[in-house]
Amino acid sequence: MIEAALRDEGIAAEASDVISHIKIELPTTQLAAASTMLASLQLI
């Protein structure tokens, strides 16, 4: 869901879960946009 939401916003992201945390890889240039999106989903 997180990966799909970021991609819908045009952010090239790959998300995976590793037992106790979620790992999201994305280009540094899209970090601000990804942070805004994740905040709107109340994930950060």
HTML snippet that shows the backbone in 3Dmol.js (N, CA, C, O; Angstrom):
<script src="https://3Dmol.org/build/3Dmol-min.js"></script>
<div id="view" style="width:600px;height:400px;position:relative"></div>
<script>
const pdb = `
ATOM      1  N   MET A   1       0.807  -1.185   0.000  1.00  0.00           N
ATOM      2  CA  MET A   1       0.000   0.000   0.000  1.00  0.00           C
ATOM      3  C   MET A   1       0.860   1.262   0.000  1.00  0.00           C
ATOM      4  O   MET A   1       0.571   2.207  -0.734  1.00  0.00           O
ATOM      5  N   ILE A   2       1.906   1.286   0.811  1.00  0.00           N
ATOM      6  CA  ILE A   2       2.774   2.451   0.884  1.00  0.00           C
ATOM      7  C   ILE A   2       3.471   2.683  -0.448  1.00  0.00           C
ATOM      8  O   ILE A   2       3.508   3.806  -0.951  1.00  0.00           O
ATOM      9  N   GLU A   3       4.016   1.627  -1.010  1.00  0.00           N
ATOM     10  CA  GLU A   3       4.716   1.736  -2.290  1.00  0.00           C
ATOM     11  C   GLU A   3       3.764   2.230  -3.375  1.00  0.00           C
ATOM     12  O   GLU A   3       4.131   3.104  -4.161  1.00  0.00           O
ATOM     13  N   ALA A   4       2.562   1.692  -3.431  1.00  0.00           N
ATOM     14  CA  ALA A   4       1.583   2.096  -4.443  1.00  0.00           C
ATOM     15  C   ALA A   4       1.195   3.561  -4.278  1.00  0.00           C
ATOM     16  O   ALA A   4       1.069   4.282  -5.268  1.00  0.00           O
ATOM     17  N   ALA A   5       1.005   4.007  -3.044  1.00  0.00           N
ATOM     18  CA  ALA A   5       0.634   5.404  -2.794  1.00  0.00           C
ATOM     19  C   ALA A   5       1.747   6.350  -3.231  1.00  0.00           C
ATOM     20  O   ALA A   5       1.475   7.391  -3.829  1.00  0.00           O
ATOM     21  N   LEU A   6       2.988   6.000  -2.942  1.00  0.00           N
ATOM     22  CA  LEU A   6       4.112   6.839  -3.361  1.00  0.00           C
ATOM     23  C   LEU A   6       4.230   6.865  -4.886  1.00  0.00           C
ATOM     24  O   LEU A   6       4.459   7.922  -5.474  1.00  0.00           O
ATOM     25  N   ARG A   7       4.079   5.731  -5.510  1.00  0.00           N
ATOM     26  CA  ARG A   7       4.173   5.669  -6.975  1.00  0.00           C
ATOM     27  C   ARG A   7       3.042   6.437  -7.643  1.00  0.00           C
ATOM     28  O   ARG A   7       3.238   7.031  -8.703  1.00  0.00           O
ATOM     29  N   ASP A   8       1.861   6.430  -7.034  1.00  0.00           N
ATOM     30  CA  ASP A   8       0.735   7.210  -7.563  1.00  0.00           C
ATOM     31  C   ASP A   8       1.050   8.701  -7.572  1.00  0.00           C
ATOM     32  O   ASP A   8       0.518   9.448  -8.393  1.00  0.00           O
ATOM     33  N   GLU A   9       1.909   9.129  -6.663  1.00  0.00           N
ATOM     34  CA  GLU A   9       2.322  10.531  -6.582  1.00  0.00           C
ATOM     35  C   GLU A   9       3.546  10.813  -7.462  1.00  0.00           C
ATOM     36  O   GLU A   9       4.072  11.926  -7.453  1.00  0.00           O
ATOM     37  N   GLY A  10       3.997   9.813  -8.218  1.00  0.00           N
ATOM     38  CA  GLY A  10       5.132   9.994  -9.113  1.00  0.00           C
ATOM     39  C   GLY A  10       6.482   9.795  -8.454  1.00  0.00           C
ATOM     40  O   GLY A  10       7.507  10.210  -8.995  1.00  0.00           O
ATOM     41  N   ILE A  11       6.491   9.163  -7.289  1.00  0.00           N
ATOM     42  CA  ILE A  11       7.734   8.916  -6.563  1.00  0.00           C
ATOM     43  C   ILE A  11       8.169   7.482  -6.820  1.00  0.00           C
ATOM     44  O   ILE A  11       7.442   6.536  -6.515  1.00  0.00           O
ATOM     45  N   ALA A  12       9.365   7.329  -7.385  1.00  0.00           N
ATOM     46  CA  ALA A  12       9.897   6.002  -7.694  1.00  0.00           C
ATOM     47  C   ALA A  12      10.382   5.357  -6.407  1.00  0.00           C
ATOM     48  O   ALA A  12      11.521   5.572  -5.992  1.00  0.00           O
ATOM     49  N   ALA A  13       9.517   4.562  -5.771  1.00  0.00           N
ATOM     50  CA  ALA A  13       9.844   3.977  -4.474  1.00  0.00           C
ATOM     51  C   ALA A  13       9.688   2.468  -4.496  1.00  0.00           C
ATOM     52  O   ALA A  13       8.880   1.916  -5.244  1.00  0.00           O
ATOM     53  N   GLU A  14      10.479   1.816  -3.659  1.00  0.00           N
ATOM     54  CA  GLU A  14      10.355   0.381  -3.434  1.00  0.00           C
ATOM     55  C   GLU A  14      10.271   0.166  -1.934  1.00  0.00           C
ATOM     56  O   GLU A  14      11.153   0.600  -1.192  1.00  0.00           O
ATOM     57  N   ALA A  15       9.218  -0.499  -1.483  1.00  0.00           N
ATOM     58  CA  ALA A  15       9.025  -0.737  -0.055  1.00  0.00           C
ATOM     59  C   ALA A  15       9.092  -2.230   0.235  1.00  0.00           C
ATOM     60  O   ALA A  15       8.650  -3.054  -0.565  1.00  0.00           O
ATOM     61  N   SER A  16       9.651  -2.559   1.387  1.00  0.00           N
ATOM     62  CA  SER A  16       9.695  -3.943   1.830  1.00  0.00           C
ATOM     63  C   SER A  16       9.604  -3.962   3.351  1.00  0.00           C
ATOM     64  O   SER A  16       9.942  -2.987   4.022  1.00  0.00           O
ATOM     65  N   ASP A  17       9.147  -5.076   3.872  1.00  0.00           N
ATOM     66  CA  ASP A  17       9.080  -5.196   5.331  1.00  0.00           C
ATOM     67  C   ASP A  17      10.108  -6.216   5.788  1.00  0.00           C
ATOM     68  O   ASP A  17      10.289  -7.268   5.175  1.00  0.00           O
ATOM     69  N   VAL A  18      10.771  -5.876   6.876  1.00  0.00           N
ATOM     70  CA  VAL A  18      11.817  -6.710   7.439  1.00  0.00           C
ATOM     71  C   VAL A  18      11.495  -6.922   8.915  1.00  0.00           C
ATOM     72  O   VAL A  18      11.934  -6.150   9.768  1.00  0.00           O
ATOM     73  N   ILE A  19      10.748  -7.940   9.204  1.00  0.00           N
ATOM     74  CA  ILE A  19      10.312  -8.356  10.536  1.00  0.00           C
ATOM     75  C   ILE A  19       9.727  -7.216  11.366  1.00  0.00           C
ATOM     76  O   ILE A  19       8.512  -7.175  11.562  1.00  0.00           O
ATOM     77  N   SER A  20      10.545  -6.295  11.856  1.00  0.00           N
ATOM     78  CA  SER A  20      10.050  -5.283  12.795  1.00  0.00           C
ATOM     79  C   SER A  20      10.006  -3.867  12.240  1.00  0.00           C
ATOM     80  O   SER A  20       9.664  -2.934  12.966  1.00  0.00           O
ATOM     81  N   HIS A  21      10.350  -3.685  10.952  1.00  0.00           N
ATOM     82  CA  HIS A  21      10.327  -2.342  10.392  1.00  0.00           C
ATOM     83  C   HIS A  21      10.048  -2.382   8.892  1.00  0.00           C
ATOM     84  O   HIS A  21      10.127  -3.435   8.259  1.00  0.00           O
ATOM     85  N   ILE A  22       9.723  -1.230   8.345  1.00  0.00           N
ATOM     86  CA  ILE A  22       9.461  -1.098   6.915  1.00  0.00           C
ATOM     87  C   ILE A  22      10.620  -0.328   6.295  1.00  0.00           C
ATOM     88  O   ILE A  22      11.051   0.698   6.822  1.00  0.00           O
ATOM     89  N   LYS A  23      11.113  -0.825   5.186  1.00  0.00           N
ATOM     90  CA  LYS A  23      12.210  -0.181   4.479  1.00  0.00           C
ATOM     91  C   LYS A  23      11.656   0.401   3.188  1.00  0.00           C
ATOM     92  O   LYS A  23      11.034  -0.309   2.398  1.00  0.00           O
ATOM     93  N   ILE A  24      11.883   1.698   2.971  1.00  0.00           N
ATOM     94  CA  ILE A  24      11.429   2.362   1.749  1.00  0.00           C
ATOM     95  C   ILE A  24      12.651   2.970   1.075  1.00  0.00           C
ATOM     96  O   ILE A  24      13.332   3.820   1.649  1.00  0.00           O
ATOM     97  N   GLU A  25      12.920   2.528  -0.142  1.00  0.00           N
ATOM     98  CA  GLU A  25      14.039   3.063  -0.910  1.00  0.00           C
ATOM     99  C   GLU A  25      13.482   3.981  -1.983  1.00  0.00           C
ATOM    100  O   GLU A  25      12.548   3.624  -2.701  1.00  0.00           O
ATOM    101  N   LEU A  26      14.076   5.184  -2.085  1.00  0.00           N
ATOM    102  CA  LEU A  26      13.646   6.147  -3.092  1.00  0.00           C
ATOM    103  C   LEU A  26      14.781   7.109  -3.370  1.00  0.00           C
ATOM    104  O   LEU A  26      15.705   7.233  -2.567  1.00  0.00           O
ATOM    105  N   PRO A  27      14.717   7.801  -4.522  1.00  0.00           N
ATOM    106  CA  PRO A  27      15.770   8.762  -4.837  1.00  0.00           C
ATOM    107  C   PRO A  27      15.787   9.903  -3.820  1.00  0.00           C
ATOM    108  O   PRO A  27      14.732  10.383  -3.404  1.00  0.00           O
ATOM    109  N   THR A  28      16.965  10.330  -3.427  1.00  0.00           N
ATOM    110  CA  THR A  28      17.100  11.410  -2.462  1.00  0.00           C
ATOM    111  C   THR A  28      16.387  12.673  -2.943  1.00  0.00           C
ATOM    112  O   THR A  28      15.859  13.432  -2.130  1.00  0.00           O
ATOM    113  N   THR A  29      16.368  12.898  -4.236  1.00  0.00           N
ATOM    114  CA  THR A  29      15.730  14.095  -4.782  1.00  0.00           C
ATOM    115  C   THR A  29      14.223  14.099  -4.543  1.00  0.00           C
ATOM    116  O   THR A  29      13.584  15.145  -4.663  1.00  0.00           O
ATOM    117  N   GLN A  30      13.648  12.946  -4.208  1.00  0.00           N
ATOM    118  CA  GLN A  30      12.214  12.868  -3.967  1.00  0.00           C
ATOM    119  C   GLN A  30      11.881  12.684  -2.486  1.00  0.00           C
ATOM    120  O   GLN A  30      10.749  12.353  -2.133  1.00  0.00           O
ATOM    121  N   LEU A  31      12.866  12.901  -1.633  1.00  0.00           N
ATOM    122  CA  LEU A  31      12.678  12.696  -0.203  1.00  0.00           C
ATOM    123  C   LEU A  31      11.622  13.629   0.390  1.00  0.00           C
ATOM    124  O   LEU A  31      10.793  13.187   1.185  1.00  0.00           O
ATOM    125  N   ALA A  32      11.639  14.902   0.022  1.00  0.00           N
ATOM    126  CA  ALA A  32      10.662  15.857   0.566  1.00  0.00           C
ATOM    127  C   ALA A  32       9.248  15.473   0.156  1.00  0.00           C
ATOM    128  O   ALA A  32       8.333  15.504   0.979  1.00  0.00           O
ATOM    129  N   ALA A  33       9.062  15.113  -1.107  1.00  0.00           N
ATOM    130  CA  ALA A  33       7.740  14.716  -1.585  1.00  0.00           C
ATOM    131  C   ALA A  33       7.271  13.442  -0.901  1.00  0.00           C
ATOM    132  O   ALA A  33       6.097  13.322  -0.551  1.00  0.00           O
ATOM    133  N   ALA A  34       8.176  12.489  -0.708  1.00  0.00           N
ATOM    134  CA  ALA A  34       7.823  11.246  -0.032  1.00  0.00           C
ATOM    135  C   ALA A  34       7.456  11.507   1.431  1.00  0.00           C
ATOM    136  O   ALA A  34       6.508  10.918   1.950  1.00  0.00           O
ATOM    137  N   SER A  35       8.197  12.379   2.084  1.00  0.00           N
ATOM    138  CA  SER A  35       7.890  12.720   3.474  1.00  0.00           C
ATOM    139  C   SER A  35       6.507  13.344   3.592  1.00  0.00           C
ATOM    140  O   SER A  35       5.755  13.019   4.510  1.00  0.00           O
ATOM    141  N   THR A  36       6.171  14.234   2.675  1.00  0.00           N
ATOM    142  CA  THR A  36       4.847  14.861   2.680  1.00  0.00           C
ATOM    143  C   THR A  36       3.765  13.813   2.498  1.00  0.00           C
ATOM    144  O   THR A  36       2.751  13.846   3.195  1.00  0.00           O
ATOM    145  N   MET A  37       3.960  12.888   1.578  1.00  0.00           N
ATOM    146  CA  MET A  37       2.974  11.841   1.314  1.00  0.00           C
ATOM    147  C   MET A  37       2.822  10.926   2.532  1.00  0.00           C
ATOM    148  O   MET A  37       1.702  10.604   2.927  1.00  0.00           O
ATOM    149  N   LEU A  38       3.928  10.510   3.121  1.00  0.00           N
ATOM    150  CA  LEU A  38       3.876   9.633   4.282  1.00  0.00           C
ATOM    151  C   LEU A  38       3.219  10.334   5.471  1.00  0.00           C
ATOM    152  O   LEU A  38       2.506   9.700   6.249  1.00  0.00           O
ATOM    153  N   ALA A  39       3.453  11.621   5.611  1.00  0.00           N
ATOM    154  CA  ALA A  39       2.804  12.386   6.684  1.00  0.00           C
ATOM    155  C   ALA A  39       1.305  12.482   6.439  1.00  0.00           C
ATOM    156  O   ALA A  39       0.523  12.418   7.388  1.00  0.00           O
ATOM    157  N   SER A  40       0.892  12.634   5.191  1.00  0.00           N
ATOM    158  CA  SER A  40      -0.545  12.715   4.897  1.00  0.00           C
ATOM    159  C   SER A  40      -1.248  11.391   5.181  1.00  0.00           C
ATOM    160  O   SER A  40      -2.444  11.369   5.470  1.00  0.00           O
ATOM    161  N   LEU A  41      -0.506  10.291   5.099  1.00  0.00           N
ATOM    162  CA  LEU A  41      -1.054   8.979   5.439  1.00  0.00           C
ATOM    163  C   LEU A  41      -0.927   8.687   6.936  1.00  0.00           C
ATOM    164  O   LEU A  41      -1.308   7.611   7.396  1.00  0.00           O
ATOM    165  N   GLN A  42      -0.392   9.643   7.687  1.00  0.00           N
ATOM    166  CA  GLN A  42      -0.154   9.555   9.124  1.00  0.00           C
ATOM    167  C   GLN A  42       0.775   8.386   9.479  1.00  0.00           C
ATOM    168  O   GLN A  42       0.587   7.710  10.490  1.00  0.00           O
ATOM    169  N   LEU A  43       1.769   8.166   8.632  1.00  0.00           N
ATOM    170  CA  LEU A  43       2.750   7.116   8.894  1.00  0.00           C
ATOM    171  C   LEU A  43       4.018   7.673   9.542  1.00  0.00           C
ATOM    172  O   LEU A  43       4.805   6.934  10.133  1.00  0.00           O
ATOM    173  N   ILE A  44       4.199   8.988   9.419  1.00  0.00           N
ATOM    174  CA  ILE A  44       5.330   9.644  10.108  1.00  0.00           C
ATOM    175  C   ILE A  44       4.823  10.912  10.743  1.00  0.00           C
ATOM    176  O   ILE A  44       5.591  11.634  11.378  1.00  0.00           O
TER     177      ILE A  44
END
`;
const viewer = $3Dmol.createViewer("view");
viewer.addModel(pdb, "pdb");
viewer.setStyle({}, {cartoon: {color: "spectrum"}});
viewer.zoomTo();
viewer.render();
</script>
